[in-house]
Amino acid sequence: MGAGADWFPLRLPPMFNFSANHLFLLTRTEYRTCAVFLMQDRDTQRVYRLYDFTKAQLILPDKAYCVAGKVNSADKLYLVIESIRPDAKHAQSSNAPVPADGAGGSAMR
């Protein structure tokens, strides 16, 4: 390419930072190239599809997590996991209401 050549750099879709707290695992699906986690934010009730291309993340059900990563918005929205850790502020595993009849599993005194 000469100095006068019309050259345009390859345009990649913009990447944005993503982070969320209080996420709980709904499902995990293993594919050849990645693992895909469906996780729900218990505060907003939003469900996120998170991609782990390392297939190294161990996410347990009934535990709250904080997730950070990148959002690639080309045709589809891809939330790529960069880090994940337990959410210390939301250590409670469930926010399900206790049944009115008291059958919530608490010990009787």
C-alpha positions as CSV (number, residue, x, y, z in Angstrom):
1,M,0.0,0.0,0.0
2,G,1.5,3.3,-1.1
3,A,1.3,6.6,0.7
4,G,-1.5,7.8,-1.5
5,A,-3.6,4.6,-1.4
6,D,-7.2,4.8,-0.1
7,W,-6.9,2.6,3.0
8,F,-9.6,2.3,5.7
9,P,-8.9,0.3,8.9
10,L,-11.1,-2.7,9.6
11,R,-14.0,-1.5,11.7
12,L,-14.9,-3.7,14.6
13,P,-18.1,-3.4,16.5
14,P,-17.6,-1.3,19.7
15,M,-17.1,-3.1,23.0
16,F,-18.6,-1.8,26.2
17,N,-18.0,-2.7,29.8
18,F,-20.7,-4.7,31.5
19,S,-21.2,-5.5,35.2
20,A,-24.1,-6.8,37.2
21,N,-24.7,-7.9,40.8
22,H,-27.2,-10.3,42.4
23,L,-27.2,-12.7,39.4
24,F,-28.4,-16.3,39.9
25,L,-27.8,-19.2,37.6
26,L,-30.9,-20.4,35.6
27,T,-29.2,-22.8,33.1
28,R,-25.8,-23.7,31.7
29,T,-25.3,-25.0,28.2
30,E,-22.0,-26.4,26.9
31,Y,-21.2,-25.8,23.2
32,R,-18.1,-26.7,21.2
33,T,-16.7,-23.1,21.4
34,C,-18.1,-21.8,24.7
35,A,-20.4,-22.3,27.7
36,V,-23.5,-20.2,27.9
37,F,-25.1,-19.2,31.2
38,L,-28.6,-17.9,31.6
39,M,-28.6,-15.8,34.7
40,Q,-31.3,-13.7,36.3
41,D,-30.9,-10.4,38.2
42,R,-33.1,-10.9,41.2
43,D,-33.5,-7.1,41.6
44,T,-34.7,-6.3,38.1
45,Q,-35.9,-9.8,37.0
46,R,-33.8,-9.3,33.8
47,V,-32.3,-12.5,32.3
48,Y,-28.9,-12.3,30.8
49,R,-27.2,-14.7,28.4
50,L,-23.5,-14.8,29.3
51,Y,-20.8,-16.4,27.2
52,D,-17.7,-18.1,28.7
53,F,-15.2,-18.8,25.9
54,T,-12.7,-20.3,28.4
55,K,-15.3,-22.8,29.7
56,A,-13.5,-22.3,33.0
57,Q,-16.2,-20.6,35.1
58,L,-17.8,-22.7,37.9
59,I,-21.1,-21.1,38.7
60,L,-23.3,-22.9,41.3
61,P,-27.1,-22.7,41.5
62,D,-28.7,-20.8,44.4
63,K,-25.7,-18.5,44.9
64,A,-25.6,-14.8,44.0
65,Y,-22.8,-13.6,41.8
66,C,-21.2,-10.4,40.5
67,V,-20.2,-10.6,36.9
68,A,-18.0,-8.3,34.8
69,G,-17.3,-8.5,31.2
70,K,-17.6,-6.9,27.8
71,V,-20.7,-6.4,25.6
72,N,-20.2,-6.8,21.9
73,S,-23.2,-5.3,20.1
74,A,-23.0,-6.1,16.4
75,D,-26.1,-8.0,15.1
76,K,-26.7,-9.7,18.4
77,L,-25.9,-8.8,22.0
78,Y,-23.0,-10.9,23.4
79,L,-22.1,-10.5,27.1
80,V,-18.7,-12.1,27.4
81,I,-17.6,-13.0,30.9
82,E,-14.2,-11.6,32.0
83,S,-14.6,-12.2,35.8
84,I,-17.2,-13.6,38.2
85,R,-17.2,-13.8,42.0
86,P,-19.7,-14.5,44.7
87,D,-21.8,-11.5,45.6
88,A,-21.1,-10.8,49.3
89,K,-23.9,-8.2,49.6
90,H,-26.5,-10.7,48.5
91,A,-25.3,-13.8,50.3
92,Q,-28.8,-15.1,50.8
93,S,-29.5,-17.9,48.4
94,S,-33.1,-17.2,47.9
95,N,-35.6,-14.4,48.2
96,A,-38.6,-16.6,48.0
97,P,-41.4,-15.6,50.4
98,V,-42.1,-17.7,53.4
99,P,-45.5,-19.5,53.1
100,A,-48.3,-18.1,55.2
101,D,-48.8,-21.4,57.0
102,G,-45.3,-21.1,58.4
103,A,-44.0,-24.1,56.4
104,G,-40.8,-22.4,55.6
105,G,-38.5,-25.0,57.2
106,S,-37.7,-23.0,60.4
107,A,-37.2,-24.8,63.6
108,M,-40.1,-24.6,66.1
109,R,-39.2,-23.3,69.6
